[in-house]
Amino acid sequence: MHIHNLSLEDSILNSFISEIRDVNIQTDRMRFRRNIERIGEVLCYEMSKTLDFSPKTITTPLGNSETKLINDDIVLCSILRAGVPLHNGLLNYFDEAENAFISAYRHHKENPETFEIIVEYLACPSLEGKTLILADPMLATGQSMVATFEALKPFGTPKNIHLVSVIGAQDGVNFVKNHFGKDTHLWIATVDKSLSKEGYIVPGLGDAGDLAFGKKLQH
């Protein structure tokens, strides 16, 4: 797997990451969503440099201009609900992409430290021969990303696979590295060192879905 950890170089991305982590700023839901969206835009821009391009002639009012445009047929797939702001950031740049959405969540049994990933709702176009971008803002254990990809397999075999996350734990990065092909790309804003015993990223930022959309009732 090709791992692109953008935090290894200083950029304006540091400001967006610091604000989604900061307990004094992250409670502003609109600002939190917009920062996740902006991080998605930065990741998307960097990713675009690795895609296939071909020359095209553009007609202007005063003549012709030669440029190169993206060839890839892109499908953006995000994991609900936390993935929506990140999806919007990607869609701001890949505005002609097809879209897929999937619901995946942790189901805790009697032991709060163990869980399984439950996949329920899924809407997806054909993935055959296309470039799949699978987005989940928090790459904690990596199990949600793998479970989601398994659920997408009946929709065809992508030509290329790109994983996109905002914050990951090293354990989660290692997990997806072991479950995806060597040609898969992971684009991530930053990687934290550890997980809590419940499987949450430390220091992380808390629950991305709750911060973006409000706390959910447990059932």
Disulfide bonds with the S-S distance in Angstrom:
none
